Amino acid sequence: MEGKGGAPVYYVIQVVSGMEDKVKEQIEVMVEKELYDDCFYPIRHVKKKIRGEWKKLREKLLPGYVFITSDHIKDLYQELRHVPAFTKLLGKDSELFIPLPDHEVEWLKRITGLGGGKSSSRDMEVQISQVSVSEDDEITILSGPLKNMEGYIKKIDLHRRIAKVEVDFMNRKTVIH
């Protein structure tokens, strides 16, 4: 099964939170590369104050989930079952595998800055957005992945420099930071 225009289809693997690296590594070692195009988990760039200094850090955007793109999902699933850290492929309904909906793939690409072309796990990183705050506390997104997504923003914590964004993910509302 291919997406529109021959694009690979995105599937979501649920894993134990904190095990995303291990699952990705195990898949890369144990699963035939011909069965999938890419395996990744999105990263977000954040600034945190540690001992009085602002540090740039990288954190998982959606802890507990690994994404895999494939046109051979049935064969891929058979091999994934042998990966020790594999938990489950979301959307599996008996013999039917439900891919990530197009609008969620588009959201993922938009927030990570991928417009088109072949995605790569190295590219699945959410950069820091620049905001402006007026004297009457009105917030304007100047640049970055939150630009033009004001409707999804539920709260901005200026002190901690975090935006809480509500999105549809796997057919339910999820708040990401």
Secondary structure as UniProt FT lines:
FT   HELIX           4..6
FT   STRAND          9..14
FT   TURN            17..18
FT   HELIX           20..30
FT   HELIX           33..35
FT   STRAND          38..40
FT   STRAND          43..50
FT   TURN            51..52
FT   STRAND          53..60
FT   TURN            63..64
FT   STRAND          65..70
FT   HELIX           73..80
FT   TURN            81..82
FT   TURN            84..85
FT   STRAND          88..89
FT   TURN            90..91
FT   STRAND          92..93
FT   TURN            94..95
FT   STRAND          96..97
FT   HELIX           102..112
FT   HELIX           121..123
FT   STRAND          125..126
FT   STRAND          130..133
FT   TURN            135..136
FT   STRAND          139..143
FT   TURN            145..148
FT   HELIX           150..152
FT   STRAND          153..157
FT   TURN            158..161
FT   STRAND          162..169
FT   TURN            170..171
FT   STRAND          172..176
//
